[in-house]
Every structure is written in C-alpha cells, then in structure tokens.
C-alpha cells in the first residue's frame, strides 16, 4: 500500500510512506469532511475522524461505514 501522507495548509508535506489520510465522500459542513487513515506507526487502519478541507489528503474509493473502527494490518 502506498501511503501518501498529507499536505498542510502551508503547503508542507508530512507522513510520506508512513501514513496516509484519505477523504471520504461525507462532509460535516463546508469546511470539514470525514477522513480515513492508515499508518505504519501503530500498524493500524482507522476509519472515521474529520479533517479541515484546507489540508491536502489523497482520494480513494472505499466503502462508507457509520462508526469508527480499527483493523490490525499485517
């Protein structure tokens, strides 16, 4: 899995190849949207949480669920 990190509102990148945050299609409002995350720090996948849209996240097509969950990664 290629983890693309994220871009902050100042244009700086962090987490390349160590973490990935991905937009979902669910908005909280015009400034905030739901996100999904994967990381190698704790070897988990997190589903849920929200991020300000001024951050640059990757886009992936994944199934929406209604609650926050974690899965262990191999």
C-alpha positions as CSV (number, residue, x, y, z in Angstrom):
1,X,0.0,0.0,0.0
2,X,1.4,3.4,-1.0
3,X,0.9,5.9,1.9
4,X,0.8,9.4,0.6
5,X,1.0,11.4,3.8
6,X,-0.8,14.7,3.7
7,X,-0.2,18.4,2.8
8,X,-0.8,21.0,5.5
9,X,-2.4,24.4,4.7
10,X,1.1,26.0,4.3
11,X,2.0,23.5,1.6
12,X,4.3,21.3,3.7
13,X,4.1,17.6,3.4
14,X,4.5,15.0,6.2
15,X,4.0,11.3,6.7
16,X,5.0,10.2,3.2
17,X,5.3,6.4,3.1
18,X,4.5,6.3,6.8
19,X,0.8,7.4,7.0
20,X,-2.0,8.1,4.6
21,X,-5.1,10.1,5.1
22,X,-7.9,9.8,2.6
23,X,-11.1,11.9,2.0
24,X,-14.4,10.2,2.2
25,X,-17.5,11.5,0.4
26,X,-19.1,12.6,3.7
27,X,-19.0,16.2,4.6
28,X,-19.6,17.6,8.1
29,X,-20.0,21.1,6.7
30,X,-18.4,23.3,4.0
31,X,-15.1,23.3,5.9
32,X,-14.8,19.8,7.4
33,X,-15.1,16.3,5.8
34,X,-14.8,12.8,7.1
35,X,-11.4,11.0,6.5
36,X,-9.9,7.6,6.7
37,X,-6.3,6.9,7.8
38,X,-3.7,4.2,7.6
39,X,-0.3,4.3,9.2
40,X,2.8,2.2,9.8
41,X,3.5,3.8,13.3
42,X,1.0,1.6,15.1
43,X,0.2,-0.7,12.1
44,X,-3.5,0.1,12.1
45,X,-6.2,1.4,9.8
46,X,-8.5,3.9,11.2
47,X,-11.9,4.6,9.8
48,X,-13.5,7.9,10.8
49,X,-12.5,11.2,12.1
50,X,-12.7,14.6,10.4
51,X,-10.3,16.9,8.8
52,X,-10.3,20.5,7.8
53,X,-10.5,20.8,4.0
54,X,-7.6,23.1,3.9
55,X,-5.4,20.0,4.3
56,X,-4.4,18.1,1.2
57,X,-5.4,14.4,1.5
58,X,-5.5,11.6,-1.0
59,X,-8.7,10.2,-2.5
60,X,-9.6,6.5,-2.6
61,X,-12.8,4.7,-3.4
62,X,-13.7,2.7,-0.3
63,X,-17.0,1.7,1.3
64,X,-18.5,4.1,3.9
65,X,-19.5,2.8,7.3
66,X,-21.4,4.5,10.1
67,X,-18.9,4.1,13.0
68,X,-15.2,4.5,13.9
69,X,-13.2,1.2,13.7
70,X,-9.7,-0.1,13.7
71,X,-8.2,-3.1,12.0
72,X,-4.8,-4.7,12.5
73,X,-2.6,-4.5,9.4
74,X,-0.3,-7.4,8.5
